Amino acid sequence: MTDAAVAPLLVPSFKVPAVTTERPWVRVTLITLAVFFLVVFLFLPLVAVFVEAFRAGVSHYLASITEPDALAAIKLTLLVAAIAVPANIVFGLAASWAIAKFEFKGKSVLNSLIDLPFSVSPVISGLIYVLSFGAQGYIGPFLARHDIQIIFALPGIVLATIFVTFPFVARELVPLMQEQGTQDEEAALSLGASGWQTFCRVTLPNIRWALLYGVVLCNARAMGEFGAVSVVSGHIRGKTNTMPLHVEILYNEYNFAAAFAVASLLALLALVTLLIKISLEWRYADQIAASRRH
Amino acid sequence: MDARVTNDVNSAAGGALPLSWTARWDRPMHVNVENVVRIFGATPALHGVSLDIRSGELVALLGPSGSGKTTLLRILAGLDIPTAGRVMFDGNDALKLTVQERNVGLVFQNYALFRHMTVLDNIGFGLRVRPRSRRPSRKEIRQRALELLDLVQLSGLEKRYPSQLSGGQRQRVAFARALAIEPRLLLLDEPFGALDAKVRRDLRRWLLELHNKTGHTTVFVTHDQEEALELADRVVVMSEGRIEQIGTPDQIYDTPNSPFVFSFIGESSVLAVRVEQGKVWLDGTPLDLPAGDVPAGPAYLFLRPHDVEVVDDQAGAISGVVSVLRRHAGLRRVDLEVGARRNRIEIELPADLNLDLARTVAFRPRRFRLYPGAAQTTSS
């Protein structure tokens, strides 16, 4: 048809910008600003950690992270995370299950209690354990009589870490579980599934991505927690020093290279958790999309 | 998408039911609900509801939202517990049974399919969670799920996830999943509520065929009277936690026993009238309509807008002035202002009838119902 050849000429040739597009100078300014902040506040510090860590050479770096006190700090940090994270998975699941799927008195109180660790300074979080379990604390004398050491020992560090990282799992799960409602569970029960089967086969798969995300955040915070742990740990080298505490001690002793070496390990652990999360998201993109869409 | 799969709702569900999964029970369940009361906090949702559901019957619970129909369904399913009353399954106390023990197939309005499972895994779920002693082998479960998929005419979609299906397809998967556990009672909560009109009509016919084939005692909840009348053997009309009327679709439509049922089912027009001397009076003039056994006093005259005939002689007929004319498919809807109080009522007349605004039209209802009523009328 002749019209087809003519028509393009009649169409005005200027580009029609999308309604949601900003003017070029606005775009350039906003993007520059965002990149600037990213570089200065996120990227530069991260690079600085690794640059400083290797300033004194690779051998010094290796020596700093393999000396006995550093190794003990690494072990303690991993151990604390290995206890605190599973504990908070259980607590977080139980709390969000209760809040999202049941109606009971005091539900809103419980819901805001979960946020308490976020609103309280970590130092206070540590202090409450010292006041409760310490020698001068309420049940300190009882614990002392029975030779149970909580403060300035592993149990105290674990307790403080659990307290500080408690909201991460629950905060991820509650909104999702509330949104999903109870109909899937009711369907499973009516099909003959027991409560436990329903939980494992229906509830858990429905929330697994949010749970994973909560666990990643919880783990990052558990390994990096400083304030609360600092109060309850007692800073005993090679015994109750976690990695962040060890970094601080080294730094205060002007042993910058060693401090940054251990810090770089912490940063590396954080990066690894992030990478695991990204790769899981990438690998299961279909399922994640399906579970959100449906 | 596979055209065969999307279109075959329309083709009747032909073929015999695969034998391997046909009911293991001899007879569909007989359900008896006696004086069931359910109170949520201080608000009663059901005030003493009694209902007998015969074996193999397809019963509709029909009512506006808040009428208690879903509460009753959830009580039958075991997802809710009545405050008082009894529920009997084949003469046995069902309230002693847990949800799992009731062996009830439940289909939700929003399907509630397990989104992380394929269609086949969804259907087989009820069999996979059985205790080992009663659990079929993996091969058998797969086989049975495939048969059910065939029954609901979705063969070929077994590997899809729910999010990859259309609404109508999801609903049929939900049916197949409920049927997989060989339920003795099928409960459907607004089964077609979330679907568009065309799919609803197709699925209705499909459900009727499925019911005729499988013979389950089936209870479904709906607020759509058309759906209830078209599908059900008997319709239970509910309002505010009470049963208003139980009857066949014909009984419900032709002889509604209360103004509520009349106005809830189908379209209706109402006139405030008086009954005197065995006759119906409108504004002091007698209508040529027998009052039957309705006591003297104020009453309401209910009629179906389509069930009227226009007459030339105004004596004994209802006459009114045309105030609005609307074309509605092959008919014309006419708003008439009737009587001195200019009561507005709607009737339907053939579209080819010559009508103008402000003209007076006289008509006689072919069928009508009179309900004695408190004098909400302003005068008389």
HADDOCK unambig.tbl for C-alpha pairs under 7 A between the chains (distance, minus, plus):
assign (segid A and resid 183 and name CA) (segid B and resid 112 and name CA) 5.91 0.50 0.50
assign (segid A and resid 184 and name CA) (segid B and resid 112 and name CA) 5.04 0.50 0.50
assign (segid A and resid 184 and name CA) (segid B and resid 113 and name CA) 6.84 0.50 0.50
assign (segid A and resid 184 and name CA) (segid B and resid 114 and name CA) 6.66 0.50 0.50
assign (segid A and resid 187 and name CA) (segid B and resid 106 and name CA) 6.89 0.50 0.50
assign (segid A and resid 187 and name CA) (segid B and resid 112 and name CA) 6.60 0.50 0.50
assign (segid A and resid 189 and name CA) (segid B and resid 99 and name CA) 6.36 0.50 0.50
assign (segid A and resid 189 and name CA) (segid B and resid 100 and name CA) 5.84 0.50 0.50
assign (segid A and resid 190 and name CA) (segid B and resid 99 and name CA) 5.55 0.50 0.50
assign (segid A and resid 190 and name CA) (segid B and resid 100 and name CA) 5.47 0.50 0.50
assign (segid A and resid 190 and name CA) (segid B and resid 104 and name CA) 6.46 0.50 0.50
assign (segid A and resid 190 and name CA) (segid B and resid 105 and name CA) 6.87 0.50 0.50
assign (segid A and resid 190 and name CA) (segid B and resid 106 and name CA) 6.63 0.50 0.50
assign (segid A and resid 191 and name CA) (segid B and resid 100 and name CA) 6.62 0.50 0.50
assign (segid A and resid 191 and name CA) (segid B and resid 126 and name CA) 4.73 0.50 0.50
assign (segid A and resid 191 and name CA) (segid B and resid 181 and name CA) 6.67 0.50 0.50
assign (segid A and resid 192 and name CA) (segid B and resid 100 and name CA) 4.20 0.50 0.50
assign (segid A and resid 192 and name CA) (segid B and resid 126 and name CA) 6.06 0.50 0.50
assign (segid A and resid 192 and name CA) (segid B and resid 129 and name CA) 6.81 0.50 0.50
assign (segid A and resid 192 and name CA) (segid B and resid 130 and name CA) 6.86 0.50 0.50
assign (segid A and resid 193 and name CA) (segid B and resid 100 and name CA) 6.69 0.50 0.50
assign (segid A and resid 193 and name CA) (segid B and resid 129 and name CA) 5.40 0.50 0.50
assign (segid A and resid 202 and name CA) (segid B and resid 114 and name CA) 6.80 0.50 0.50
assign (segid A and resid 205 and name CA) (segid B and resid 116 and name CA) 6.78 0.50 0.50
assign (segid A and resid 290 and name CA) (segid B and resid 163 and name CA) 6.01 0.50 0.50
assign (segid A and resid 291 and name CA) (segid B and resid 115 and name CA) 6.07 0.50 0.50
assign (segid A and resid 291 and name CA) (segid B and resid 116 and name CA) 6.68 0.50 0.50
assign (segid A and resid 294 and name CA) (segid B and resid 115 and name CA) 6.74 0.50 0.50
assign (segid A and resid 294 and name CA) (segid B and resid 163 and name CA) 5.18 0.50 0.50
